[in-house]
C-alpha cells in the first residue's frame, strides 16, 4: 500500500509541467560583454578598459551596477507570431533595457549608488514592438544594479527571454499549479497528526511528524509565493532564506523522529552528531537550491543508515523505514535539480505519506493494546466482584410503601424499568416495586449486574444461555426459567461479557 502511494505520486509528478517556461526564446549571456563597476548612466561603447567578455562567468550584481551587451538572434517563426511579444526578465535587480540602441523600458531605476537606485521587481516584462526587432542578429543592451539585496547570489540573473506578452506572475503560477496536490497532502497531514499529537500529549515524539509536514508545507508555500504575487527583488532573499530555514527545520524534525523511533539510549547525543554530519554538505554548497536540497537529503540519508542498523537489530518497521528513506535520498541524488521545484515536493509528500501510515499503524496498535488491557482489567474486576459477592453480597435499599427494605443482591434475578420505578424480580418469584429509575439503580449495583436492554438489568449469576435472533437482537435464558430480551445495540457488549 505504501509503495503504491509512492509510485502514484511519482507518476503524478512525471505529468507535472516543469518550471522552465515553454515557448520562450532564451537569450544566452555566456558570450556577452560586461562593463563592471560602471558609474555612468550613459550607454558605454563597451570598448572601455573595464569592459570584458563574460566568458561563461556569472554576472555579479551585489552592491554594484553593470552594463551588459549581448547578441540576440531571431527567427521568422518568432517574428511571425500573431501575439505581441515581450522581453521577460527574471533577475534580482533593478534594470533598464535597450534593443538595437532604442530604449524599451526600465524596471525600477538602476543606479551606481544605493541612494539613487529605485528598487525593481524580481520578475518583469517589457513590451517588445515587432518593428524594433530585426530578423537575424540584434543587439540587446541593459543596465542592472542590486544595492538593496541582502545576499550575494551566485546567479542573480535567472533568465532573460523573448516570448508572447503576458504577466510574469501568471506564467510562473501556471508552472506551480501541479504543486497544490502535494501542498494539500502536507497541510492535511500537519493538521490531522497535529490534532492527534495534542490529543496524545504524553507522547512527545508524535509532534515530530506533523512538524515535518508543517515545515515542508511552509517551504512549498514560500516556493509558490513567487507566482502568487509580484514582489520587489529584495524580498527574493527573504524568500530564499525562508525556504532554506523550513528545509533545515523539516530535516531536523525528520531526523529526530527516526532517532526517537530506533535509538533507545543517548538520543540527544545521537541526534546532535547525526544532524551535525547532515549539515556539512549544506555548509559546503554555495547555492540556495543546493542548500535546500541537502537540508532534507542529508537527514534522510543518515536516517536511512540508522534504520538499516535498526533493521539488523530486528526492530519492528525498521526495514520499511530504510527502504522509504533510501528511495527518497537516491531519487534526489540521481536527479537533484529536476526535482527541486515541483517534483521534489511530490517526493517529500510521498515520504510523509509513508510516515503518516506508519504513525497510524502505531496509534492503532497502541489503541488495540489499551483496549485489550482494559478488557483484561474489566474481566479481573468482574471476577473480583463475583468473588466478593459470593462472600458478602451487596445490599440494595428498596423504598417501598413508605418504608425502606434491605435486599441482598444475590436474591435479585433481574431488574425491569417501569418509567420512574423499577420492578425487582427475586429468586422466590416475587416482584418488588422500587421507587428509583433504572439508570439510578444501575449506578449502585455491583459489576455482576449487566445492562442488556434499555429496560432490563440482569444478574449474571442467573444467566444460562444467550439466543441470538436473525434481526441482531436476542434473548437471555435464565436459570429461574425467566427470559429477558437483549437489544441489538447492546448485543455485542453482552456477548463479550459472557465469554
C-alpha positions, 0 to 999 in steps of 0.5 A: 500500500505504501509503495503504491502511494509512492509510485502514484505520486511519482507518476503524478509528478512525471505529468507535472509541467516543469518550471522552465517556461515553454515557448520562450526564446532564451537569450544566452549571456555566456558570450556577452560583454560586461562593463563592471563597476560602471558609474555612468548612466550613459550607454558605454561603447563597451570598448572601455578598459573595464569592459570584458567578455563574460566568458561563461562567468556569472554576472555579479550584481551585489552592491554594484551596477553593470552594463551588459551587451549581448547578441540576440538572434531571431527567427521568422517563426518568432517574428511571425507570431500573431501575439505581441511579444515581450522581453521577460526578465527574471533577475534580482535587480533593478534594470533598464533595457535597450534593443538595437540602441532604442530604449524599451523600458526600465524596471525600477531605476538602476543606479551606481549608488544605493541612494539613487537606485529605485528598487525593481521587481524580481520578475518583469516584462517589457513590451517588445514592438515587432518593428524594433526587432530585426530578423537575424542578429540584434543587439540587446543592451541593459543596465542592472544594479542590486544595492538593496539585496541582502545576499550575494547570489551566485546567479542573480540573473535567472533568465532573460527571454523573448516570448508572447506578452503576458504577466510574469506572475501568471506564467510562473503560477501556471508552472506551480499549479501541479504543486497544490496536490502535494501542498494539500497532502502536507497541510492535511497531514500537519493538521490531522497528526497535529490534532492527534499529537495534542490529543496524545500529549504524553507522547512527545515524539508524535509532534515530530511528524506533523512538524515535518509536514508543517515545515515542508508545507511552509517551504512549498508555500514560500516556493509558490509565493513567487507566482502568487504575487509580484514582489520587489527583488529584495524580498527574493532573499527573504524568500530564499532564506525562508525556504532554506530555514523550513528545509533545515527545520523539516530535516531536523524534525525528520531526523529526530523522529527516526532517532526517537523511533530506533535509538533507545539510549543517548538520543540527544547525543545521537541526534546532535552528531547525526544532524551535525554530519547532515549539515556539512554538505549544506555548509559546503554548497554555495547555492540556495537550491543546493542548500535546500536540497541537502537540508532534507537529503542529508537527514534522510540519508543518515536516517536511512543508515540508522534504520538499516542498523535498526533493521539488523537489530530486528526492530519492528518497521525498521526495514520499511523505514530504510527502504522509504528513506533510501528511495527518497535520498537516491531519487534526489541524488540521481536527479537533484535539480529536476526535482527541486521545484515541483517534483521534489515536493511530490517526493517529500509528500510521498515520504510523509505519506509513508510516515503518516501510515506508519504513525497510524499503524502505531496509534492503532496498535497502541489503541488495540493494546489499551483496549485489550488491557482494559478488557483484561482489567474489566474481566479481573474486576468482574471476577473480583466482584463475583468473588466478593459477592459470593462472600458478602453480597451487596445490599440494595435499599428498596423504598417501598410503601413508605418504608425502606427494605434491605435486599441482598443482591444475590436474591435479585434475578433481574431488574425491569424499568417501569418509567420512574420505578423499577420492578425487582424480580427475586429468586422466590418469584416475587416482584418488588416495586422500587421507587428509583429509575433504572439508570439510578439503580444501575449506578449502585449495583455491583459489576455482576449486574449487566445492562442488556436492554434499555429496560432490563438489568440482569444478574449474571449469576442467573444467566444460562444461555444467550439466543441470538435472533436473525434481526441482531437482537436476542434473548437471555435464558435464565436459570429461574426459567425467566427470559429477558430480551437483549437489544441489538445495540447492546448485543455485542457488549453482552456477548463479550461479557459472557465469554 
